[in-house]
Amino acid sequence: MDRRWILAGGGLLLLAITGVAVVTAEPSKGPAFIAGDQPVSEDQVRQKLQSDGWSNVQIVRDGRYFEAMGSKNGQTAKVAVDAQTGRLRAADDDDDD
C-alpha cells in the first residue's frame, strides 16, 4: 500500500511541475514592430508603416493580427502585426493549419 502512495505522489508531483512549466512558459514572440509589448490599434500600425516609407497601405483584421499590405521601394509586401503586443507574427506562428 505504501508503494502505491509513493507512486501516486510522484505522479502528482510530476504533473504539477509540468503544469507550472506550461503556465510560465513564454510564447514564441516575433520581433517588435511597435515597442512596448502592449495592445496596438490599426491607426498605430498604419502610421508606423507610413513612417517607414510604405505607401498604399491596406490593413485588415484577422483574429488577433492586423494583416497589412502595401508598397515600399516599388515592391509589394505583407506583414502581420499582433494587435495584443505590437510584434510581428513569429515565423512559426502560422494559423493556416
LUMDRENPA-414010 format. One record per residue (C-alpha): x, y, z; residue in three letters. Coordinates in pm, whole numbers, padded with zeros to 5 digits, always signed. Last residue first. Layout:
N
XYZALA/...
***
This chain:
97
-00348+02460-04039ASP/-00325+02817-04181ASP/-00254+02980-03842ASP/+00119+03028-03895ASP/+00308+03112-03578ASP/+00644+02956-03671ASP/+00771+03274-03843ALA/+00658+03486-03550ALA/+00391+03741-03633ARG/+00535+04088-03595LEU/+00505+04240-03251ARG/+00265+04512-03136GLY/+00165+04301-02835THR/-00212+04248-02843GLN/-00273+04353-03205ALA/-00007+04108-03327ASP/+00123+04254-03654VAL/+00112+04060-03981ALA/+00320+04188-04271VAL/+00268+04197-04649LYS/+00487+04334-04924ALA/+00455+04497-05264THR/+00783+04620-05409GLN/+00847+04962-05566GLY/+01066+05076-05278ASN/+00783+05007-05034LYS/+00431+04908-05129SER/+00147+04794-04908GLY/-00022+04508-04734MET/-00111+04492-04367ALA/-00253+04199-04174GLU/-00356+04313-03828PHE/-00348+04009-03602TYR/-00560+03883-03311ARG/-00820+03734-03541GLY/-00751+03860-03892ASP/-00807+04237-03903ARG/-00746+04402-04239VAL/-00500+04675-04329ILE/-00429+04842-04664GLN/-00125+05067-04704VAL/-00091+05236-05044ASN/+00252+05362-04938SER/+00526+05232-04707TRP/+00822+05452-04615GLY/+00885+05353-04253ASP/+00670+05649-04139SER/+00388+05504-04347GLN/+00426+05163-04183LEU/+00432+05311-03834LYS/+00128+05532-03904GLN/-00073+05236-04040ARG/+00015+05015-03742VAL/-00078+05292-03499GLN/-00406+05352-03684ASP/-00494+04982-03668GLU/-00455+04997-03293SER/-00188+04850-03066VAL/-00211+04643-02747PRO/+00104+04629-02532GLN/+00451+04482-02572ASP/+00600+04834-02561GLY/+00771+04889-02894ALA/+00580+04879-03223ILE/+00721+04623-03466PHE/+00897+04412-03205ALA/+01040+04089-03345PRO/+00827+03777-03322GLY/+00749+03614-02995LYS/+00729+03249-02904SER/+00505+03203-02603PRO/+00667+03243-02263GLU/+00650+02931-02049ALA/+00506+03007-01704THR/+00182+02817-01748VAL/+00336+02519-01927VAL/+00623+02485-01678ALA/+00385+02511-01383VAL/+00164+02238-01528GLY/+00462+02008-01592THR/+00580+02052-01233ILE/+00230+01975-01104ALA/+00201+01661-01317LEU/+00541+01537-01199LEU/+00439+01598-00836LEU/+00110+01419-00891LEU/+00289+01120-01042GLY/+00538+01110-00756GLY/+00255+01122-00502GLY/+00070+00841-00679ALA/+00388+00630-00695LEU/+00462+00690-00326ILE/+00104+00619-00229TRP/+00102+00297-00429ARG/+00429+00183-00269ARG/+00285+00241+00077ASP/+00000+00000+00000MET/
***
